[in-house]
């Protein structure tokens, strides 16, 4: 029990202190641990055993952030100008323009805040579900406490499968092996030894220490906590993240550029139109100047797609929800599109490309090779040779091999609620699963009682256990380990039910079989045994490695972490989309290469580059290498960060997956970091922009598709909004310039300013055409095959030159159709009519509304006909129907006629408006037909080259 407060922290490296010295420095008795009162006091003094997160952002600041956008600034300016114009006009009634724009701004802020809060809550919930617990010794009794409540001086009890909750100095270790891949990147578990070190060594060689964020793979032990929270090795890596700059996503850059461009364009357009009206119409009266100012504000609103921020937030939010249904938690809305722009996906192997379930798939004994069917930890499958069940000698050898491997074993296999789970080393658990697949094996195993063991060590590369057979009381020593090491201790070989001497030739043949398994990417383990006659009656048998001699070699198993069945098709889909997949793993190069070939990442003969080779390259050489090589093995944390930086310097948009703490800097540096939700560490999830709840590569590719669909939908409503707004601006501008040509001047009642559309009508058009149709296009289903095209480059614009031409031409067609409708019904002009100005203006007003609704069908694709999948988007048809109904109301309802300056139309008028409004649809169909033919001619040489080089790959 502690008698006083500990020192603020262990100032010396605890690995260089003996355990008793550490206990004295932290003022704790290792035999009883801290008292509950002392632990509570230290927790209150030092704080929780958690990594320092970012300071919580106040709600008011989160809300204020939603207004920090150039388009929002522009709309706020429009509100101010509208209010000034309203005041100059004598403040009549309600400033509708200002109120509507302000409402749009507020709605956008609410949507953005709500959706980002939902994403944050989802991440928080994920962290709560995976909160770790630790077993400690307090007041001489074992207790389970949240790892966040560990304090310096706590005595940790470490068992197989337990997560290490804090940095700790080992007191004892019994065959203790700890998986430290999350810190060091080394896939093999490290055998721990509490012996005091004589000098400082690298992190991975501090065998008497256990670290926060690692896991016990085998054995048990006890340790004194020496570091918590940010004073841990994990905490030191977390500090590195603050030095890594997080770059804005491609979508954020694009929207910012469009916003700046539109801001400048609006000012120019409004000034030019107002100046044109003043010069052409000779405006001098204050009342006429107010009308011109109001029109300028209306044109500013018309020129800017003020619904863009709102629609963008909604579309991205819907993308977040769709991602969540596919096991992906997106922390930031903009990350959805960024993933869709990825040109390279850097992925780890274990658990992402593979199931992270070590499985025995092949066994080799004296009678030959047998295949084990079934994958994972569910013991379903069988053992066969040449598609036949094993018989006689082969069956006996296989049972002996799998049974002995399962007995010389510290793992556990259990079934809970229909799911099979393991505790301990996954490689050892593979024996337990395979033994259940071979009938009669587990029954024979039940007759053996474990009496003693020689634990595994990394130096010996083998372990042995002594068992007593209950039927006869005899003892047997079972050994399991690296086959080549095991063979050196064997003098005989099991052949059927007999044993035969091992000759030099048979040893060479066995080693060749082992080499063959390794070449096929199998991890190999050999099994041997010998009968023990000495000391068989002793109750307290102590054995050591001297017992591991004169063994009988039984055979070898080939173990592999099988690939997920859905990964190979996902990789093929990624390649079809022009996305390069790069595997970065800590495994052996031959294993990495074989898995990569099986999954289609590289072709046969492709090589894996190791971390040692990367260290020998300068940045220029690395850039050349990363363009060609797609598999990297035996890599360290700094290699991952360097690979990401090299790819980005080559203009690639990089997605990086990871689960360990060592992955966090690379994840944050990547354009889109993707953390594993199941195996991922706290630091990794904090650094990433997206978290995969199922740790599955296929989910990443599905997210890429979703990201591309979202970006295409963003282009759809940009195409729609901008072309429609250009149509409004050109209608007013050309209507003023050519007022005499279309008969507007003749219809003037003497006022200096005669406009083709009123300011309130322009605002109304924006309300019914810039909102619901654009939003419906934001959730449009996939029309074009988004995975059949190359990824966007960093330099690509959301609106390219071809799209701008389409926007301008469609806007011009809308304007000409609208002005022709006015001319058609006005006296004079190009076509003689006999209606009043109010009727003609209402007809033009209605034609423009209908033209924009027709344009919503055009905008769903740049080149695909509007009639392809015409009724696929029910929301769009609902928006069109709503727009038509509202336009009929504003034309035919007397109260709305007064508010918007409209007049009732008869069926002839309505028929003409529909016909003229539909011109934009037929024009765009012809334009798309021309574009498709042009694209086919342009792509013909590429298709011809591909046909004559079918084996070409990236």
Secondary structure as GFF3:
##gff-version 3
##sequence-region A 1 954
A	DSSP	three_ten_helix	14	16	.	.	.	ID=ss1
A	DSSP	alpha_helix	19	25	.	.	.	ID=ss2
A	DSSP	alpha_helix	36	46	.	.	.	ID=ss3
A	DSSP	alpha_helix	59	65	.	.	.	ID=ss4
A	DSSP	alpha_helix	70	88	.	.	.	ID=ss5
A	DSSP	alpha_helix	96	129	.	.	.	ID=ss6
A	DSSP	beta_strand	133	138	.	.	.	ID=ss7
A	DSSP	beta_strand	141	146	.	.	.	ID=ss8
A	DSSP	three_ten_helix	147	149	.	.	.	ID=ss9
A	DSSP	beta_strand	155	158	.	.	.	ID=ss10
A	DSSP	beta_strand	167	179	.	.	.	ID=ss11
A	DSSP	alpha_helix	181	184	.	.	.	ID=ss12
A	DSSP	beta_strand	190	191	.	.	.	ID=ss13
A	DSSP	three_ten_helix	203	205	.	.	.	ID=ss14
A	DSSP	beta_strand	209	210	.	.	.	ID=ss15
A	DSSP	beta_strand	215	227	.	.	.	ID=ss16
A	DSSP	three_ten_helix	229	231	.	.	.	ID=ss17
A	DSSP	alpha_helix	233	241	.	.	.	ID=ss18
A	DSSP	alpha_helix	250	281	.	.	.	ID=ss19
A	DSSP	alpha_helix	286	303	.	.	.	ID=ss20
A	DSSP	alpha_helix	308	325	.	.	.	ID=ss21
A	DSSP	beta_strand	328	330	.	.	.	ID=ss22
A	DSSP	alpha_helix	334	340	.	.	.	ID=ss23
A	DSSP	beta_strand	344	347	.	.	.	ID=ss24
A	DSSP	beta_strand	354	365	.	.	.	ID=ss25
A	DSSP	beta_strand	368	372	.	.	.	ID=ss26
A	DSSP	beta_strand	383	385	.	.	.	ID=ss27
A	DSSP	beta_strand	388	389	.	.	.	ID=ss28
A	DSSP	alpha_helix	392	407	.	.	.	ID=ss29
A	DSSP	beta_strand	412	416	.	.	.	ID=ss30
A	DSSP	beta_strand	419	423	.	.	.	ID=ss31
A	DSSP	alpha_helix	426	437	.	.	.	ID=ss32
A	DSSP	alpha_helix	441	445	.	.	.	ID=ss33
A	DSSP	beta_strand	448	454	.	.	.	ID=ss34
A	DSSP	beta_strand	462	469	.	.	.	ID=ss35
A	DSSP	beta_strand	475	481	.	.	.	ID=ss36
A	DSSP	alpha_helix	483	487	.	.	.	ID=ss37
A	DSSP	beta_strand	490	495	.	.	.	ID=ss38
A	DSSP	beta_strand	498	501	.	.	.	ID=ss39
A	DSSP	alpha_helix	504	519	.	.	.	ID=ss40
A	DSSP	beta_strand	523	532	.	.	.	ID=ss41
A	DSSP	three_ten_helix	545	547	.	.	.	ID=ss42
A	DSSP	beta_strand	551	563	.	.	.	ID=ss43
A	DSSP	alpha_helix	567	576	.	.	.	ID=ss44
A	DSSP	beta_strand	580	584	.	.	.	ID=ss45
A	DSSP	alpha_helix	589	599	.	.	.	ID=ss46
A	DSSP	beta_strand	609	610	.	.	.	ID=ss47
A	DSSP	alpha_helix	611	615	.	.	.	ID=ss48
A	DSSP	alpha_helix	619	626	.	.	.	ID=ss49
A	DSSP	beta_strand	631	633	.	.	.	ID=ss50
A	DSSP	alpha_helix	637	649	.	.	.	ID=ss51
A	DSSP	beta_strand	654	658	.	.	.	ID=ss52
A	DSSP	three_ten_helix	661	663	.	.	.	ID=ss53
A	DSSP	alpha_helix	664	669	.	.	.	ID=ss54
A	DSSP	beta_strand	672	676	.	.	.	ID=ss55
A	DSSP	alpha_helix	682	687	.	.	.	ID=ss56
A	DSSP	beta_strand	690	692	.	.	.	ID=ss57
A	DSSP	alpha_helix	697	737	.	.	.	ID=ss58
A	DSSP	alpha_helix	739	742	.	.	.	ID=ss59
A	DSSP	alpha_helix	759	769	.	.	.	ID=ss60
A	DSSP	alpha_helix	772	778	.	.	.	ID=ss61
A	DSSP	three_ten_helix	786	788	.	.	.	ID=ss62
A	DSSP	alpha_helix	801	825	.	.	.	ID=ss63
A	DSSP	alpha_helix	837	858	.	.	.	ID=ss64
A	DSSP	alpha_helix	874	892	.	.	.	ID=ss65
A	DSSP	alpha_helix	894	900	.	.	.	ID=ss66
A	DSSP	alpha_helix	907	947	.	.	.	ID=ss67
###
